[in-house]
Amino acid sequence: MENKRINGNDLIALGYKENHAMGVALKINKKRLGFTRDQMLVHFKNVLENPESYVHDKIFKPLAEVLLNIEAITRETISLKEVPVAYSVYGEEHIEEGAKKQMDTAMTLPVTVAGALMPDAHQGYGLPIGGVLATHNAIIPYGVGVDIGCRMALSVFDLPASYLEANHDKLKQIVLTNTRFGAGNGYLKQERVDHAVLDNPLFETHDLVRSLKDKAWTQLGSSGGGNHFVEFGVMDFAEKDEALGVERGKYLALLTHSGSRGLGATIADYYTKLAKQICKLPYQAQNLAYLDLQTAEGQEYWLAMNLAGDYASACHQVIHDKITRALGATLLAKVENHHNFAWKEEFEGQEVIVHRKGATPAGEGTMGIIPGSMATPGFLVRGKGKEIAINSASHGAGRLMSRTQAIKTLQKGQLKQMLDDAGITLLGAGMDEAPMAYKDIHTVMSAQVDLVDVVATFSPKIVRMADDGSRED
């Protein structure tokens, strides 16, 4: 009981309301500052009952000031819809309550038009991972996500699947030589490559973005931490795909997953804070603060987001080009898609801003890639264009447990056995990325048969991930 975290229900029991004061109290509690849980609860009760006594307290001053000004703060707060907009849910029985609650809150925003929750959904910041939200003329930085433009890229080569086993060590070395991983990591000046994205005039539109150009160049062609990866595997086309021009068969393929690195993370952090300053939402919706696209701030973020998306695509292109040259193979097909982004699209006859935070675009005929985990299949899909799902599908299997829970409970021996059984060579990665920490990809795919058709299946064989447990933040 001593170390049990104080939560919102504990504060409500003391008399707090679900408003900004609760948010400040919970933020103070994160530090704990040497107090026991019971001592913190006593202080929180005292501050609530007599905030004037704490206006000079170095720890509880921010809470006291909010409580003393709560009426003025409430008057400035934007009202949410009393009745949330209805939204569609796929694979609901496998989605945690926290994700549903976050989606419920998102549907009460005054700018919300429609929403959908994908079967890989789990709790995130603001909009849940796997959440799709259509808004009217507004952009939500946390609706896009921290890793702006995080995406998948697939290259299918003119080499048979048998090439993988016969050239295992060569392929392993190609991956190690031509990739770099980990939060903050990049290339030395003499190692950097050029790309047209660095000449994008959007780098000159804002001081913040301009200041990030050198970091962008340093990290161009690198991958982040967490679930980002570069994989060689087997691509199985059960039948010829006319649109791609790929015959039935099993091919060597390269699959990558990463985003806009430090560039995107810094942009996300800056504009999320700016949105919260401008858009005063109730406590429970604070992380859904939005920017009006008709304002200078909204346009700034929109342009910066698109630049980060172009940069993420460029990072994948550099990786794929390097590896293709090292391999000496011919490219049969290439497919890529964002899954942390916002688009201007039409929904029920009106233009909306569609946020896909961990969701794959699945308009009619749109190609996409839905990965599983380091030891489970991924899928090349073609969208069916279901408007009720806002033309979207899942972006992966989705987490079953948190990173902390995975590290504490999963066994390395269990992971090794799973990889050995599947014939997979793992380069890097921590236990937080073990397949057991994810939902079953086949269950996820079966929950969205109405949204996508499977074109081909990817089986990972050589997997590289960050070896230090890092992740972009």
Secondary structure as GFF3:
##gff-version 3
##sequence-region A 1 473
A	DSSP	alpha_helix	8	14	.	.	.	ID=ss1
A	DSSP	alpha_helix	20	31	.	.	.	ID=ss2
A	DSSP	alpha_helix	37	49	.	.	.	ID=ss3
A	DSSP	three_ten_helix	51	54	.	.	.	ID=ss4
A	DSSP	alpha_helix	61	68	.	.	.	ID=ss5
A	DSSP	alpha_helix	70	76	.	.	.	ID=ss6
A	DSSP	beta_strand	88	89	.	.	.	ID=ss7
A	DSSP	three_ten_helix	92	94	.	.	.	ID=ss8
A	DSSP	alpha_helix	97	106	.	.	.	ID=ss9
A	DSSP	beta_strand	112	122	.	.	.	ID=ss10
A	DSSP	beta_strand	129	135	.	.	.	ID=ss11
A	DSSP	beta_strand	138	139	.	.	.	ID=ss12
A	DSSP	alpha_helix	141	144	.	.	.	ID=ss13
A	DSSP	beta_strand	151	160	.	.	.	ID=ss14
A	DSSP	alpha_helix	162	166	.	.	.	ID=ss15
A	DSSP	alpha_helix	168	178	.	.	.	ID=ss16
A	DSSP	three_ten_helix	189	191	.	.	.	ID=ss17
A	DSSP	three_ten_helix	196	199	.	.	.	ID=ss18
A	DSSP	three_ten_helix	201	204	.	.	.	ID=ss19
A	DSSP	alpha_helix	207	211	.	.	.	ID=ss20
A	DSSP	alpha_helix	213	219	.	.	.	ID=ss21
A	DSSP	beta_strand	229	237	.	.	.	ID=ss22
A	DSSP	beta_strand	249	258	.	.	.	ID=ss23
A	DSSP	alpha_helix	261	278	.	.	.	ID=ss24
A	DSSP	three_ten_helix	283	288	.	.	.	ID=ss25
A	DSSP	beta_strand	291	292	.	.	.	ID=ss26
A	DSSP	alpha_helix	296	327	.	.	.	ID=ss27
A	DSSP	beta_strand	331	338	.	.	.	ID=ss28
A	DSSP	beta_strand	340	347	.	.	.	ID=ss29
A	DSSP	beta_strand	350	357	.	.	.	ID=ss30
A	DSSP	beta_strand	359	361	.	.	.	ID=ss31
A	DSSP	beta_strand	367	370	.	.	.	ID=ss32
A	DSSP	beta_strand	378	383	.	.	.	ID=ss33
A	DSSP	three_ten_helix	387	389	.	.	.	ID=ss34
A	DSSP	beta_strand	392	394	.	.	.	ID=ss35
A	DSSP	alpha_helix	403	409	.	.	.	ID=ss36
A	DSSP	alpha_helix	412	422	.	.	.	ID=ss37
A	DSSP	beta_strand	425	427	.	.	.	ID=ss38
A	DSSP	three_ten_helix	431	433	.	.	.	ID=ss39
A	DSSP	three_ten_helix	435	437	.	.	.	ID=ss40
A	DSSP	alpha_helix	441	446	.	.	.	ID=ss41
A	DSSP	beta_strand	452	464	.	.	.	ID=ss42
###
